[in-house]
Structure formats: C-alpha cells, structure tokens
Amino acid sequence: MSKTSIIPQSFKTLAFKTLAFIPLASLVIATGFFIGCGGGQERRAETAKTSAAVSVDVTKAKQNLDGTLSELKNLRDASDTADLKKMQSALKTKSSLLSDSLSDTVATSQTAVAAGKTQNDEWRKQADAFTDADLRNSSQQRQSDLRGSIDELAAASATLKSESDTYLSQLNQIVSALDLDLTQQGVRAINPTLVKLIDNEPKLRQCLSDVAAKGKAVNTVINP
C-alpha cells in the first residue's frame, strides 16, 4: 500500500466547490460594486442626453413654424386667381407637422426636467453623506445650480405649452374654416385671424428659443 494518505472523495468534492465558489463570489461582489458606481454616471448621461435633445426638437419646430407661416402669408395675400385648394392642402400639411413638432418639444423638455430632478435628488443624497465640509459645500452648490436650471426649464416648457396650445387652436380653426368655405369670400372672411396668427408668430418662436436656452443651461451644469 502507498504511504500517501488517501483523501476521501467527499472531501475532495467539497474542497473543489469551495475553491470554485471564491472567485465567483468575488466576481459578483465586484460586479455589484461597478454597477452601483455606474448608476450615477448613467443618470448623469440621461440628463445630459435629454437636455441636449431639447435643442434638436426646437430646431425642428422652428423649421415647421417657418413653413406654416409661409402658407399663412400665401393665403393672406392670395389673388383672385390663386389655387386655393393647393394652398389649403399645403397649410394642412405644414400645420400638422408643426403640431407634432411642438408636442415633441414640450414632451422632450418635460422629460429633461424629470431626468434633472432625479439627478438632483442623487446629488443631494451624496452631499448629505459627505463628512468633509468643503466637499459637501461644493456638491451642494452644484446641486443648487442644477435645481435652478431645472426650475427655469420647467417654467419655459409650461409657457411654451400654453402658447403653442393657443396658436394651434387658432390654426386648426383656420383649417376648419377653409374646409367649410374654400372660396375667395371664405378666405377674406378669415383674413383677420390669419393676420393675428402671423403677428403672434414671433411670440411662439421666442417661447421655443427660451426652451432651447434653458435646456442648454441644464446641459451646461451637467457638463461644465
């Protein structure tokens, strides 16, 4: 018989399972750590992405506003021989695009506000956990800057929604009126409303510009 002691098979199996478990457990712990660290970065990235998207939607909305304004002016200045049916079709198309892009802009800005609030809450929790006074004060200042920019974006978004709702309501009434009476007399009858919409266009455009500026301000706080 060999002098080498024979290790029971059950003990070998237990030892193997124990050794195999150690790196796996370490991997799980490490993975959990990195996921936890990444959570804050993911929230920051989401806030930056949504706030940057605001400007993209504003640009599209302004382009559609340009197109709608052009069609309104065409109807206002229509001659007696103008192709009213063609003008009506063009206005319908442009007004639909404008409505969609304005809705997208409001929705995107509201999403950016929500993402910013989530980010701000996270920074507040971090600041409360800091024991170093300088670090805590610095974090609280950044949190304050973000909160202020978020509040301004929320206010600009609310103003845009109110203004766009009013503008689109009048625009849709013009489209409906043309459906009812697509004649030279019908166009002349709605001329005062056409003029009002044309005159109010700069106000809506300014609301869009304000939302874009406030969205950029949020992005600047996130990515100084």
MARBA-3410 file (N, C-alpha, C, O; in Angstrom, 1 decimal):
224
0.8,-1.2,0.0,0.0,0.0,0.0,0.9,1.2,0.0,1.9,1.3,0.7 ~ 0.5,2.3,-0.8,1.2,3.5,-0.8,1.2,4.2,0.5,0.2,4.2,1.2 ~ 2.3,4.9,0.9,2.4,5.6,2.1,1.6,6.9,2.0,1.3,7.5,3.1 ~ 1.2,7.3,0.8,0.5,8.6,0.6,-0.9,8.4,1.1,-1.6,7.4,0.7 ~ -1.4,9.2,2.0,-2.7,9.1,2.6,-3.8,9.3,1.6,-3.6,10.2,0.7
-4.8,8.6,1.6,-5.9,8.7,0.6,-6.9,9.7,1.2,-7.5,9.4,2.2 ~ -7.2,10.8,0.4,-8.2,11.8,0.8,-9.5,11.3,0.4,-9.7,11.0,-0.8 ~ -10.5,11.3,1.2,-11.8,10.8,0.9,-12.4,11.7,-0.3,-12.1,12.9,-0.4 ~ -13.1,11.0,-1.2,-13.7,11.6,-2.4,-14.6,12.8,-2.0,-14.6,13.8,-2.7 ~ -15.4,12.6,-0.9,-16.3,13.6,-0.5,-15.6,14.9,-0.1,-16.1,16.0,-0.3
-14.4,14.7,0.5,-13.7,15.9,1.0,-13.1,16.7,-0.3,-13.1,17.9,-0.3 ~ -12.6,15.9,-1.3,-12.1,16.5,-2.5,-13.2,17.3,-3.2,-13.0,18.4,-3.7 ~ -14.4,16.7,-3.2,-15.5,17.4,-3.9,-15.9,18.7,-3.2,-16.1,19.7,-3.8 ~ -15.9,18.7,-1.8,-16.2,19.8,-1.1,-15.1,20.9,-1.3,-15.4,22.1,-1.4 ~ -13.9,20.5,-1.3,-12.8,21.5,-1.5,-12.8,22.1,-2.8,-12.6,23.3,-2.9
-13.1,21.3,-3.8,-13.2,21.9,-5.2,-14.4,22.9,-5.3,-14.2,24.0,-5.9 ~ -15.5,22.6,-4.7,-16.6,23.5,-4.8,-16.3,24.8,-4.0,-16.7,25.9,-4.5 ~ -15.6,24.7,-2.9,-15.3,25.9,-2.1,-14.4,26.8,-2.9,-14.6,28.0,-3.0 ~ -13.3,26.2,-3.5,-12.4,27.0,-4.3,-13.0,27.6,-5.5,-12.7,28.7,-5.9 ~ -13.9,26.8,-6.1,-14.6,27.4,-7.3,-15.5,28.5,-6.9,-15.7,29.4,-7.8
-16.1,28.5,-5.7,-17.0,29.5,-5.3,-16.4,30.8,-5.0,-17.0,31.9,-5.2 ~ -15.1,30.8,-4.5,-14.5,32.0,-4.1,-14.3,33.0,-5.2,-14.7,34.2,-5.0 ~ -13.8,32.7,-6.4,-13.7,33.7,-7.4,-15.0,34.1,-8.0,-15.2,35.3,-8.4 ~ -16.0,33.2,-8.0,-17.3,33.6,-8.4,-18.0,34.6,-7.5,-18.6,35.6,-7.9 ~ -17.8,34.4,-6.2,-18.4,35.3,-5.2,-17.7,36.7,-5.4,-18.3,37.7,-5.3
-16.4,36.6,-5.6,-15.6,37.9,-5.7,-16.1,38.6,-7.0,-16.3,39.9,-6.9 ~ -16.4,37.9,-8.0,-16.9,38.5,-9.3,-18.2,39.1,-9.0,-18.5,40.2,-9.5 ~ -19.1,38.5,-8.3,-20.4,39.0,-8.1,-20.3,40.3,-7.3,-21.0,41.3,-7.6 ~ -19.5,40.3,-6.2,-19.3,41.5,-5.4,-18.7,42.6,-6.2,-19.2,43.8,-6.2 ~ -17.7,42.3,-7.1,-17.1,43.3,-7.9,-18.1,43.9,-8.9,-18.2,45.1,-9.1
-18.9,43.0,-9.5,-19.9,43.4,-10.5,-20.9,44.4,-9.8,-21.3,45.4,-10.4 ~ -21.3,44.0,-8.6,-22.3,44.8,-7.9,-21.7,46.2,-7.6,-22.4,47.2,-7.7 ~ -20.4,46.2,-7.3,-19.8,47.5,-7.0,-19.7,48.4,-8.2,-20.1,49.6,-8.1 ~ -19.3,47.8,-9.3,-19.3,48.6,-10.5,-20.6,49.1,-11.0,-20.7,50.2,-11.5 ~ -21.6,48.3,-10.9,-23.0,48.7,-11.3,-23.4,49.8,-10.4,-24.0,50.8,-10.9
-23.1,49.7,-9.1,-23.5,50.8,-8.2,-22.8,52.1,-8.6,-23.4,53.2,-8.6 ~ -21.5,52.0,-8.9,-20.8,53.2,-9.3,-21.3,53.8,-10.6,-21.4,55.0,-10.8 ~ -21.7,52.9,-11.5,-22.2,53.3,-12.8,-23.6,54.0,-12.8,-23.9,54.7,-13.7 ~ -24.4,53.7,-11.7,-25.7,54.2,-11.7,-25.7,55.7,-11.7,-26.5,56.3,-12.5 ~ -24.8,56.4,-11.0,-24.8,57.8,-11.0,-24.4,58.4,-12.4,-24.9,59.4,-12.8
-23.4,57.7,-13.0,-23.0,58.1,-14.3,-24.1,57.9,-15.4,-24.2,58.7,-16.3 ~ -24.9,56.9,-15.2,-26.0,56.6,-16.1,-27.0,57.7,-16.0,-27.6,58.2,-17.0 ~ -27.3,58.1,-14.7,-28.3,59.2,-14.5,-27.8,60.5,-15.1,-28.6,61.2,-15.7 ~ -26.5,60.7,-14.9,-25.9,62.0,-15.4,-26.0,62.0,-17.0,-26.3,63.0,-17.6 ~ -25.7,60.8,-17.6,-25.7,60.7,-19.0,-27.1,60.9,-19.6,-27.4,61.5,-20.6
-28.1,60.4,-18.8,-29.5,60.5,-19.3,-30.0,62.0,-19.2,-30.7,62.4,-20.1 ~ -29.6,62.7,-18.1,-29.9,64.1,-18.0,-29.3,64.9,-19.1,-29.9,65.7,-19.7 ~ -28.0,64.6,-19.4,-27.3,65.3,-20.5,-27.9,65.0,-21.8,-28.1,65.9,-22.7 ~ -28.3,63.8,-22.1,-28.9,63.4,-23.4,-30.2,64.1,-23.6,-30.5,64.6,-24.7 ~ -31.1,64.0,-22.6,-32.4,64.6,-22.8,-32.4,66.1,-22.9,-33.2,66.7,-23.6
-31.5,66.8,-22.1,-31.4,68.2,-22.2,-30.9,68.7,-23.5,-31.3,69.7,-24.1 ~ -30.0,67.9,-24.1,-29.4,68.2,-25.4,-30.4,68.0,-26.5,-30.4,68.7,-27.5 ~ -31.3,67.0,-26.3,-32.4,66.7,-27.3,-33.4,67.8,-27.4,-34.0,68.0,-28.4 ~ -33.5,68.7,-26.4,-34.4,69.8,-26.4,-34.1,70.7,-27.6,-35.0,71.1,-28.3 ~ -32.9,71.1,-27.7,-32.5,72.0,-28.8,-32.7,71.4,-30.2,-33.1,72.1,-31.1
-32.6,70.1,-30.3,-32.8,69.4,-31.6,-34.3,69.5,-32.0,-34.6,69.8,-33.1 ~ -35.2,69.3,-31.0,-36.6,69.4,-31.2,-37.0,70.8,-31.5,-37.9,71.1,-32.3 ~ -36.4,71.8,-30.8,-36.7,73.2,-31.0,-36.4,73.6,-32.4,-37.2,74.3,-33.1 ~ -35.2,73.2,-32.9,-34.8,73.5,-34.3,-35.9,73.0,-35.3,-36.2,73.7,-36.2 ~ -36.3,71.7,-35.1,-37.3,71.2,-36.0,-38.6,71.9,-35.9,-39.3,72.2,-36.9
-39.0,72.3,-34.7,-40.3,73.0,-34.5,-40.2,74.4,-35.2,-41.2,74.8,-35.8 ~ -39.1,75.0,-35.1,-38.9,76.3,-35.8,-39.0,76.2,-37.3,-39.5,77.1,-38.0 ~ -38.4,75.2,-37.8,-38.5,74.9,-39.3,-39.9,74.7,-39.7,-40.4,75.3,-40.7 ~ -40.7,74.0,-38.9,-42.1,73.8,-39.3,-42.9,75.0,-39.1,-44.0,75.2,-39.7 ~ -42.5,75.9,-38.1,-43.2,77.1,-37.9,-42.9,78.0,-39.1,-43.8,78.8,-39.5
-41.7,78.0,-39.6,-41.4,78.8,-40.8,-42.3,78.4,-42.0,-42.9,79.2,-42.7 ~ -42.5,77.0,-42.2,-43.3,76.5,-43.2,-44.8,76.9,-43.1,-45.4,77.3,-44.1 ~ -45.3,76.9,-41.9,-46.7,77.2,-41.6,-46.9,78.7,-41.8,-47.9,79.1,-42.4 ~ -45.9,79.5,-41.4,-46.0,81.0,-41.5,-46.1,81.4,-43.0,-46.8,82.2,-43.4 ~ -45.3,80.7,-43.8,-45.2,80.9,-45.2,-46.6,80.7,-45.9,-47.0,81.4,-46.7
-47.2,79.6,-45.5,-48.5,79.2,-46.0,-49.6,80.2,-45.6,-50.5,80.5,-46.3 ~ -49.5,80.6,-44.3,-50.5,81.6,-43.8,-50.4,82.9,-44.6,-51.4,83.6,-45.0 ~ -49.2,83.3,-44.9,-48.9,84.6,-45.7,-49.4,84.4,-47.1,-50.0,85.3,-47.7 ~ -49.3,83.2,-47.7,-49.8,83.0,-49.0,-51.3,83.1,-49.1,-51.8,83.7,-50.0 ~ -52.0,82.6,-48.1,-53.4,82.7,-48.0,-53.8,84.2,-47.8,-54.8,84.7,-48.4
-53.1,84.9,-47.0,-53.4,86.3,-46.7,-53.3,87.1,-48.0,-54.1,88.0,-48.2 ~ -52.3,86.8,-48.7,-52.0,87.6,-49.9,-52.6,87.0,-51.2,-52.2,87.4,-52.3 ~ -53.4,86.0,-51.1,-53.9,85.2,-52.2,-54.7,86.1,-53.2,-55.5,87.0,-52.8 ~ -54.4,86.0,-54.5,-55.0,86.7,-55.6,-56.4,86.1,-55.9,-56.7,85.0,-55.4 ~ -57.1,86.7,-56.7,-58.4,86.2,-57.1,-58.3,84.9,-58.0,-59.2,84.1,-58.1
-57.1,84.7,-58.6,-56.9,83.5,-59.4,-56.0,82.5,-58.7,-55.6,81.5,-59.3 ~ -55.8,82.7,-57.4,-54.9,81.7,-56.7,-55.6,80.3,-56.6,-56.8,80.2,-56.6 ~ -54.7,79.3,-56.6,-55.2,77.9,-56.4,-55.4,77.7,-54.9,-54.5,77.2,-54.2 ~ -56.6,78.0,-54.5,-56.9,77.9,-53.0,-56.9,76.4,-52.5,-56.5,76.2,-51.4 ~ -57.3,75.5,-53.4,-57.2,74.1,-52.9,-55.8,73.6,-52.7,-55.5,72.9,-51.7
-54.9,74.1,-53.5,-53.4,73.8,-53.3,-52.9,74.4,-52.0,-52.2,73.8,-51.3 ~ -53.3,75.7,-51.8,-52.9,76.4,-50.6,-53.4,75.7,-49.4,-52.7,75.6,-48.4 ~ -54.7,75.3,-49.4,-55.3,74.6,-48.3,-54.6,73.3,-47.9,-54.3,73.1,-46.8 ~ -54.3,72.6,-49.0,-53.6,71.3,-48.8,-52.2,71.5,-48.1,-51.8,70.8,-47.2 ~ -51.5,72.6,-48.6,-50.2,72.9,-48.1,-50.2,73.3,-46.7,-49.4,72.9,-45.8
-51.2,74.1,-46.3,-51.4,74.6,-44.9,-51.7,73.4,-44.0,-51.2,73.4,-42.9 ~ -52.6,72.5,-44.5,-52.9,71.3,-43.6,-51.6,70.5,-43.3,-51.4,70.1,-42.2 ~ -50.8,70.3,-44.3,-49.6,69.5,-44.1,-48.6,70.2,-43.2,-48.1,69.6,-42.3 ~ -48.4,71.5,-43.4,-47.5,72.3,-42.5,-48.0,72.4,-41.1,-47.2,72.3,-40.2 ~ -49.3,72.6,-41.0,-49.8,72.7,-39.6,-49.8,71.4,-38.8,-49.6,71.4,-37.6
-49.9,70.3,-39.5,-49.8,69.0,-38.9,-48.4,68.8,-38.4,-48.2,68.3,-37.3 ~ -47.4,69.1,-39.3,-46.0,68.9,-38.9,-45.7,69.8,-37.7,-44.9,69.5,-36.8 ~ -46.2,71.1,-37.7,-45.9,72.0,-36.6,-46.5,71.5,-35.3,-45.9,71.5,-34.3 ~ -47.7,71.0,-35.4,-48.4,70.4,-34.2,-47.6,69.3,-33.6,-47.4,69.2,-32.4 ~ -47.1,68.4,-34.4,-46.3,67.3,-34.0,-45.0,67.7,-33.3,-44.6,67.2,-32.3
-44.3,68.6,-34.0,-43.0,69.0,-33.5,-43.1,69.9,-32.2,-42.2,69.8,-31.4 ~ -44.2,70.6,-32.1,-44.4,71.4,-30.8,-44.7,70.4,-29.7,-44.2,70.6,-28.6 ~ -45.5,69.4,-30.0,-45.8,68.4,-28.9,-44.5,67.7,-28.5,-44.3,67.4,-27.3 ~ -43.7,67.3,-29.5,-42.4,66.6,-29.2,-41.5,67.5,-28.4,-40.8,67.0,-27.5 ~ -41.4,68.8,-28.7,-40.6,69.7,-27.9,-41.0,69.8,-26.5,-40.2,69.8,-25.6
-42.3,70.0,-26.3,-42.8,70.0,-24.9,-42.5,68.7,-24.2,-42.1,68.8,-23.0 ~ -42.8,67.6,-24.8,-42.6,66.3,-24.2,-41.1,66.1,-23.8,-40.8,65.6,-22.8 ~ -40.2,66.5,-24.8,-38.8,66.3,-24.5,-38.3,67.2,-23.4,-37.5,66.7,-22.6 ~ -38.8,68.4,-23.4,-38.4,69.3,-22.3,-38.9,68.8,-20.9,-38.2,68.9,-19.9 ~ -40.1,68.2,-20.9,-40.6,67.7,-19.6,-39.8,66.5,-19.2,-39.6,66.2,-18.0
-39.4,65.7,-20.2,-38.5,64.5,-19.9,-37.2,65.0,-19.3,-36.7,64.3,-18.4 ~ -36.6,66.0,-19.9,-35.4,66.6,-19.4,-35.5,67.1,-18.0,-34.6,66.9,-17.1 ~ -36.6,67.7,-17.7,-36.9,68.2,-16.3,-37.0,67.0,-15.3,-36.4,67.1,-14.3 ~ -37.7,65.9,-15.7,-37.8,64.8,-14.9,-36.4,64.1,-14.6,-36.1,63.7,-13.5 ~ -35.6,64.0,-15.7,-34.3,63.4,-15.5,-33.4,64.3,-14.7,-32.6,63.8,-13.9
-33.5,65.6,-14.8,-32.7,66.5,-14.0,-33.1,66.5,-12.5,-32.2,66.6,-11.7 ~ -34.4,66.3,-12.3,-34.8,66.2,-10.9,-34.3,64.9,-10.2,-33.9,64.9,-9.1 ~ -34.3,63.8,-11.0,-33.7,62.6,-10.5,-32.2,62.8,-10.2,-31.7,62.3,-9.2 ~ -31.5,63.4,-11.1,-30.1,63.7,-10.9,-29.9,64.6,-9.7,-28.9,64.3,-8.9 ~ -30.7,65.6,-9.5,-30.6,66.5,-8.4,-30.8,65.8,-7.1,-30.1,66.0,-6.1
-31.8,64.9,-7.0,-32.0,64.1,-5.8,-30.8,63.2,-5.5,-30.5,63.1,-4.3 ~ -30.2,62.7,-6.5,-29.0,61.8,-6.2,-27.8,62.7,-5.7,-27.1,62.3,-4.7 ~ -27.6,63.9,-6.3,-26.6,64.8,-5.8,-26.9,65.2,-4.3,-25.9,65.3,-3.5 ~ -28.1,65.4,-4.0,-28.5,65.8,-2.6,-28.1,64.7,-1.7,-27.6,65.0,-0.6 ~ -28.5,63.5,-2.0,-28.1,62.3,-1.2,-26.6,62.2,-0.9,-26.2,61.9,0.2
-25.9,62.4,-2.0,-24.4,62.3,-1.9,-23.9,63.4,-1.0,-23.0,63.2,-0.2 ~ -24.4,64.6,-1.2,-23.9,65.8,-0.4,-24.2,65.5,1.1,-23.4,65.9,1.9 ~ -25.4,65.0,1.4,-25.8,64.7,2.8,-24.8,63.7,3.4,-24.7,63.7,4.6 ~ -24.3,62.8,2.6,-23.4,61.7,3.1,-22.0,62.2,3.3,-21.2,61.5,4.0 ~ -21.6,63.3,2.7,-20.2,63.7,2.8,-19.9,64.3,4.2,-20.7,65.1,4.8
-18.8,63.9,4.8,-18.4,64.4,6.1,-17.4,65.6,6.0,-17.2,66.4,6.9 ~ -16.7,65.6,4.8,-15.8,66.7,4.5,-16.6,68.0,4.2,-17.4,67.9,3.2 ~ -16.4,69.0,4.9,-17.2,70.3,4.7,-17.0,70.9,3.3,-18.0,71.3,2.7 ~ -15.8,71.0,2.9,-15.5,71.6,1.6,-16.2,70.8,0.4,-16.8,71.3,-0.5 ~ -16.1,69.4,0.6,-16.7,68.6,-0.4,-18.2,68.7,-0.4,-18.9,68.7,-1.5
-18.7,68.7,0.8,-20.2,68.8,0.9,-20.7,70.2,0.4,-21.7,70.2,-0.3 ~ -20.0,71.2,0.7,-20.4,72.6,0.2,-20.3,72.7,-1.3,-21.2,73.2,-2.0 ~ -19.3,72.1,-1.9,-19.1,72.1,-3.3,-20.3,71.3,-4.0,-20.8,71.8,-5.0 ~ -20.6,70.2,-3.5,-21.7,69.3,-4.0,-23.0,70.0,-3.9,-23.8,70.0,-4.8 ~ -23.2,70.7,-2.7,-24.5,71.4,-2.5,-24.6,72.6,-3.5,-25.8,72.9,-3.9
-23.5,73.2,-3.8,-23.6,74.4,-4.7,-24.0,73.9,-6.1,-24.8,74.5,-6.8 ~ -23.4,72.8,-6.5,-23.7,72.2,-7.9,-25.2,71.8,-7.9,-25.8,71.9,-8.9 ~ -25.6,71.2,-6.8,-27.0,70.8,-6.7,-27.9,72.0,-6.8,-28.9,71.9,-7.5 ~ -27.5,73.1,-6.2,-28.4,74.3,-6.3,-28.4,74.8,-7.7,-29.5,75.3,-8.1 ~ -27.3,74.8,-8.4,-27.2,75.3,-9.8,-28.1,74.4,-10.7,-28.8,74.9,-11.5
-28.1,73.1,-10.4,-28.9,72.2,-11.3,-30.4,72.4,-11.0,-31.2,72.5,-11.9 ~ -30.7,72.6,-9.7,-32.1,72.8,-9.3,-32.7,74.0,-10.0,-33.8,74.1,-10.4 ~ -31.8,75.1,-9.9,-32.3,76.4,-10.5,-32.5,76.3,-12.0,-33.5,76.8,-12.6 ~ -31.6,75.6,-12.7,-31.7,75.4,-14.2,-32.9,74.5,-14.5,-33.5,74.8,-15.5 ~ -33.2,73.5,-13.7,-34.3,72.7,-14.0,-35.6,73.4,-13.8,-36.5,73.3,-14.6
-35.7,74.3,-12.7,-36.9,75.0,-12.5,-37.2,76.0,-13.7,-38.3,76.2,-14.1 ~ -36.1,76.6,-14.2,-36.2,77.5,-15.3,-36.7,76.8,-16.6,-37.5,77.3,-17.3 ~ -36.2,75.6,-16.8,-36.6,74.8,-18.0,-38.1,74.4,-17.8,-38.8,74.4,-18.8 ~ -38.5,74.0,-16.6,-39.9,73.6,-16.4,-40.8,74.8,-16.6,-41.9,74.6,-17.2 ~ -40.4,76.0,-16.2,-41.2,77.2,-16.4,-41.3,77.5,-17.9,-42.4,77.8,-18.4
-40.2,77.4,-18.6,-40.2,77.7,-20.0,-41.0,76.7,-20.8,-41.7,77.1,-21.8 ~ -41.0,75.5,-20.4,-41.8,74.4,-21.0,-43.3,74.6,-20.8,-44.0,74.4,-21.8 ~ -43.6,75.1,-19.6,-45.1,75.3,-19.4,-45.6,76.5,-20.2,-46.7,76.5,-20.7 ~ -44.7,77.5,-20.3,-45.1,78.7,-21.1,-45.2,78.3,-22.6,-46.2,78.7,-23.3 ~ -44.3,77.5,-23.1,-44.4,77.0,-24.5,-45.6,76.2,-24.7,-46.3,76.4,-25.7
-46.0,75.4,-23.8,-47.2,74.6,-24.0,-48.4,75.4,-24.0,-49.3,75.2,-24.9 ~ -48.5,76.4,-23.2,-49.7,77.3,-23.1,-49.8,78.1,-24.4,-50.8,78.2,-25.0 ~ -48.6,78.7,-24.9,-48.6,79.5,-26.1,-48.9,78.6,-27.3,-49.6,79.1,-28.2 ~ -48.3,77.4,-27.4,-48.5,76.6,-28.6,-49.9,76.1,-28.6,-50.5,75.9,-29.7 ~ -50.5,75.8,-27.5,-51.9,75.4,-27.5,-52.8,76.4,-28.1,-53.8,76.2,-28.8
-52.6,77.7,-27.7,-53.4,78.8,-28.2,-53.2,79.0,-29.7,-54.1,79.2,-30.4 ~ -51.9,78.9,-30.1,-51.6,79.1,-31.5,-52.2,78.0,-32.4,-52.8,78.3,-33.4 ~ -52.0,76.8,-31.9,-52.6,75.7,-32.7,-54.1,75.6,-32.7,-54.7,75.2,-33.7 ~ -54.7,76.1,-31.7,-56.2,76.2,-31.7,-56.7,77.1,-32.8,-57.6,76.8,-33.5 ~ -56.0,78.3,-32.9,-56.4,79.3,-33.9,-56.1,78.7,-35.3,-56.8,78.9,-36.2
-55.0,78.0,-35.4,-54.5,77.5,-36.7,-55.5,76.4,-37.1,-55.9,76.4,-38.3 ~ -55.9,75.6,-36.2,-56.9,74.5,-36.6,-58.2,75.1,-37.0,-58.9,74.5,-37.8 ~ -58.6,76.2,-36.4,-59.9,76.8,-36.7,-59.8,77.4,-38.1,-60.8,77.3,-38.9 ~ -58.7,77.9,-38.5,-58.5,78.4,-39.9,-58.6,77.2,-40.9,-59.3,77.3,-41.9 ~ -58.0,76.1,-40.6,-58.0,74.9,-41.4,-59.5,74.4,-41.6,-59.9,74.1,-42.7
-60.2,74.4,-40.4,-61.6,74.0,-40.5,-62.5,75.0,-41.3,-63.4,74.5,-42.0 ~ -62.2,76.2,-41.1,-63.0,77.3,-41.9,-62.8,77.1,-43.4,-63.7,77.3,-44.1 ~ -61.6,76.8,-43.7,-61.3,76.6,-45.2,-62.0,75.3,-45.7,-62.4,75.3,-46.8 ~ -62.1,74.3,-44.9,-62.8,73.1,-45.2,-64.3,73.4,-45.5,-64.9,72.8,-46.4 ~ -64.9,74.4,-44.7,-66.3,74.7,-44.9,-66.5,75.6,-46.0,-67.6,75.6,-46.7
-65.6,76.5,-46.3,-65.8,77.5,-47.4,-64.5,77.9,-48.1,-63.8,78.8,-47.7 ~ -64.1,77.0,-49.0,-62.9,77.2,-49.8,-63.2,78.1,-51.0,-63.1,77.6,-52.1 ~ -63.5,79.4,-50.7,-63.7,80.4,-51.8,-63.0,81.6,-51.5,-62.4,81.8,-50.4 ~ -62.9,82.5,-52.5,-62.3,83.8,-52.2,-63.0,84.6,-51.1,-62.3,85.2,-50.3 ~ -64.3,84.5,-51.0,-65.0,85.1,-50.0,-64.7,84.5,-48.6,-64.6,85.2,-47.6
-64.6,83.2,-48.6,-64.3,82.5,-47.4,-62.9,82.8,-46.9,-62.7,83.0,-45.7 ~ -61.9,83.0,-47.8,-60.6,83.3,-47.3,-60.5,84.8,-46.8,-59.9,85.1,-45.8 ~ -61.3,85.7,-47.5,-61.4,87.0,-47.0,-62.0,87.1,-45.6,-61.7,88.0,-44.8 ~ -63.0,86.2,-45.4,-63.7,86.2,-44.1,-62.7,85.8,-42.9,-62.9,86.3,-41.8 ~ -61.7,85.0,-43.2,-60.8,84.6,-42.1,-59.5,85.4,-42.1,-58.6,85.1,-41.3
-59.5,86.4,-42.9,-58.3,87.2,-43.0,-57.8,87.8,-41.7,-56.6,87.8,-41.4 ~ -58.8,88.3,-40.8,-58.3,88.9,-39.6,-57.6,87.8,-38.7,-56.7,88.2,-38.0 ~ -58.1,86.6,-38.7,-57.5,85.5,-37.9,-56.1,85.2,-38.5,-55.2,84.9,-37.8 ~ -56.0,85.2,-39.8,-54.7,84.9,-40.5,-53.7,86.0,-40.0,-52.6,85.6,-39.7 ~ -54.1,87.2,-40.1,-53.2,88.3,-39.7,-52.8,88.2,-38.2,-51.7,88.4,-37.9
-53.7,87.8,-37.4,-53.5,87.6,-35.9,-52.4,86.5,-35.7,-51.5,86.7,-34.9 ~ -52.6,85.4,-36.4,-51.6,84.3,-36.3,-50.2,84.7,-36.8,-49.2,84.4,-36.2 ~ -50.2,85.4,-37.9,-48.9,85.9,-38.4,-48.2,86.9,-37.5,-47.0,86.8,-37.3 ~ -49.0,87.7,-36.9,-48.5,88.7,-35.9,-48.0,88.0,-34.6,-47.1,88.5,-34.0 ~ -48.7,86.9,-34.2,-48.3,86.2,-33.0,-47.2,85.2,-33.1,-46.7,84.7,-32.2
-46.8,85.0,-34.4,-45.7,84.0,-34.6,-44.4,84.3,-33.8,-43.8,83.4,-33.3 ~ -43.9,85.6,-33.8,-42.7,85.9,-33.0,-42.8,85.4,-31.5,-41.8,85.1,-30.9 ~ -44.0,85.5,-31.0,-44.1,85.2,-29.5,-43.9,83.7,-29.4,-43.2,83.2,-28.4 ~ -44.5,82.9,-30.2,-44.3,81.4,-30.2,-42.8,81.1,-30.4,-42.3,80.2,-29.8 ~ -42.2,81.8,-31.4,-40.8,81.5,-31.7,-39.9,81.8,-30.5,-39.0,81.1,-30.3
-40.3,82.9,-29.8,-39.5,83.3,-28.6,-39.6,82.2,-27.5,-38.6,81.9,-26.8 ~ -40.8,81.7,-27.4,-41.0,80.6,-26.4,-40.1,79.4,-26.7,-39.6,78.8,-25.8 ~ -40.0,79.1,-28.0,-39.2,78.0,-28.4,-37.7,78.3,-28.1,-37.0,77.4,-27.7 ~ -37.3,79.5,-28.4,-35.9,79.9,-28.1,-35.6,79.8,-26.6,-34.5,79.4,-26.2 ~ -36.6,80.2,-25.8,-36.4,80.2,-24.3,-36.2,78.7,-23.9,-35.3,78.4,-23.0
-37.0,77.8,-24.4,-36.9,76.4,-24.0,-35.5,75.9,-24.4,-34.9,75.1,-23.7 ~ -35.1,76.2,-25.6,-33.8,75.8,-26.1,-32.6,76.3,-25.2,-31.7,75.5,-24.8 ~ -32.7,77.6,-24.8,-31.7,78.2,-23.9,-31.7,77.5,-22.6,-30.6,77.3,-22.0 ~ -32.9,77.3,-22.0,-32.9,76.6,-20.7,-32.5,75.2,-20.7,-31.9,74.7,-19.8 ~ -32.7,74.5,-21.8,-32.2,73.1,-22.0,-30.7,73.1,-22.0,-30.1,72.2,-21.4
-30.1,74.1,-22.7,-28.7,74.2,-22.8,-28.1,74.5,-21.4,-27.0,74.0,-21.1 ~ -28.8,75.3,-20.6,-28.3,75.7,-19.3,-28.2,74.4,-18.4,-27.3,74.3,-17.6 ~ -29.2,73.5,-18.5,-29.2,72.3,-17.7,-28.0,71.5,-18.2,-27.3,70.9,-17.3 ~ -27.8,71.4,-19.5,-26.7,70.6,-20.0,-25.4,71.1,-19.6,-24.4,70.4,-19.3 ~ -25.3,72.5,-19.4,-24.0,73.1,-19.0,-23.7,72.8,-17.6,-22.5,72.6,-17.2
-24.7,72.7,-16.7,-24.5,72.3,-15.3,-24.0,70.9,-15.2,-23.1,70.5,-14.5 ~ -24.6,70.0,-16.1,-24.2,68.6,-16.1,-22.8,68.4,-16.7,-22.0,67.6,-16.2 ~ -22.6,69.1,-17.7,-21.2,69.0,-18.4,-20.6,70.4,-18.4,-20.5,71.0,-19.5 ~ -20.1,70.8,-17.3,-19.5,72.2,-17.2,-18.2,72.3,-18.0,-17.6,73.4,-18.1
END
